[in-house]
Amino acid sequence: MNGRRSRPLVLMYHAVGERSAPEDPFSLFVPQDRLYEQLSTLLARGWTPLTLDTYLQGVPPPRSVLVTFDDGYQAMLEEGLPVLRELQMPATVFVLGGLLGGTSRWMPEMPDEPLLDAEGVRELVRAGVDVECHGWDHSTLVKASPEALARNTTQAARALTDVTGRRPRAFAYPYGEHDAEARRAVAEAGFEIAFSTYHADGRYATPRVAVSSTDTIVTFRLKSLPSYPAMRQVTGHVPKLRPALHSLIGRAPRS
């Protein structure tokens, strides 16, 4: 990895654990041993892990990384936290203020995956994990009504404040989707920053690099390259190129 990236690498995971392809058709669950391998590889190669505080300060060292997890699955507490503790890796978990103690019902293909309840959120906070806002119920903020925007920003932030005793500072858009009205609503709700996926648009649409259960250590290292977002954009413009590259590089096996 030559050169310096202009901003820290921000990784976007979802869940940690073993799930078969039928149980997890979106490849959200990264096995525990693979998460350990990925994060320990970064540390061994000299990457500096960031807390949300150090990220927000805006003067990180070269080759620094912020690790994030979306949705707030119960498995984060059971299988993700042990890895973070062993590696002393800080992380930020984005949870849904209106679905604490619920399930992943926004996905008809896998509606029953349990989410953290209020006590699980507090346990993460006690462990030193930053718990931030992912909206209210995982509905998209794109073309949302003013009422829906308020529910997913102001109301969701209030719900998390009631649980943790601290107002969330960061927001992650469900599905990574945002538009000008969504970005404005997040800013006006008092969040300091918002994260998207690959679609960047200033401080309130900060890009992240998605990691899934199909990533091998080779594809993971590619994703840590400063040039990866540009590479991904190019392959996205050429039909079948990205699947062909994945076939060439390989995919992690799934049951």
Secondary structure, DSSP 8 states (H G I E B T S, - for coil): --S--SS-EEEEE-EES---TTT-TT--EE-HHHHHHHHHHHHHTT-EE--HHHHHHT---SSEEEEEEEE-BHHIIIIIHHHHHHHT---EEEE-TT-TT-B-TT-TTSTT-BB--HHHHHHHHHTT-EEEE--SSS---TT--HHHHHIIIIIHHHHHHHHHSS---EEE-GGG---HHHHHHHHHTT-SEEE-SS---STTSB--EE--TT--HHHHHHHTSTTHHHHHHHHHTSTTHHHHHHHHH------
